[in-house]
């Protein structure tokens, strides 16, 4: 993704890892301070909206525990860079339409 630094961010390669990182960023923004259960709901909605398959349940548990604490799980530096490029001029809360993710 760094090799595209000179190009506009809409040309960032949207891999599943980048979309998964976007879902994590979204979840942290929406679920910080909530329960892990609520973070899982937000993440599940984001993953569904972005049409990606999350990794195993144990991985999701660890990532959502971090999200509920306001910490972002980073999949890889490439995924993080790609997601940050997409979010450069966009609010993370606009990634997924409002609905089920708003939680209790």
N, C-alpha and C positions, 0 to 999 in steps of 0.2 A: 504494500500500500504506500510506503514511503516513496517509491519510485514515481508515484503520480503526484508528488507534492506540488509540482508546477501547474498541474491541471486543476480545473474547477472540481469541487467536492462531489457534484453529481456523478462524476466518472469514477468514484471509488468503487472498487470491486466488492459487490455484495455477496460475500460468502456466507455459509451457514454460521461460521464462527463469528463473523461481524454482526450478523443478525442476533445471535445469541448474546453477544456482548451488549448490543442495543437493548435487548430485553432485560438484561441485568441492570444497566444504567437506569432504565425506566422503573424497574422494581425498587431500586434503592431510593429514587426520587419520590416514589409514591408510598413506600412501606416503611421508611425510616421511623423508628419509634413504635411501630406496631408489633404484633406478635409474629412469630415465625409462620404460624398458620395463615395469617393475613398476607404475609409476604408471598407465600406459596400461591395463594389465590391470584394476587396481582401478577406474579410471574407466569402462571398458567394462562391467564388471559392474554398477556403480552406474547407469549410463545405461540398461542393459537392465532392471534391477529397477524403475526409476522410469518406464519406458515412454516415453523421450524419444529424439529423434534428435539426435546431436551435430552441431556444425558441421563444416566441412571439416577434412581431415587436418592441414593446416598450423596451423590454430587449435588443434587438440588437441595437436599437438607443442609449441607454445608454452606452453599452459596446463599440460601435464603436466611440462614442464621446470621450470616454477615450482613445481608441486606437489611434485616430488621434492626441491626445495630448501626446502620448507616455506613457500612463499609462495603466497598465494591470489590467483588471477586473478579480478577482479571484473567481471562482465558489465555491470552497470549499478547505480546506487545503488538503483533500485527492486527489482531482483532480489535484491541483497544484503539490503535491508531486509526483504523478504518471507521470504527464507530464514532470516534471523536471528530473525524473529518466530516462525516454525515451530519453530526450535531453542531458543527461549527456555527452555522447561522440559523439554527433551529432549536426550539425548546424541547427537551426530552419528553415532556408531558404530551406533546403532539404526535408521538409515534403511534399511539394506540387510541382508538376512539373511546370516549367516555362510556361507561356502562358498568359491567360487573366488577371491573378493577377498582372501583372507588371504595369497596369494602365497607365494613361496619364503622 
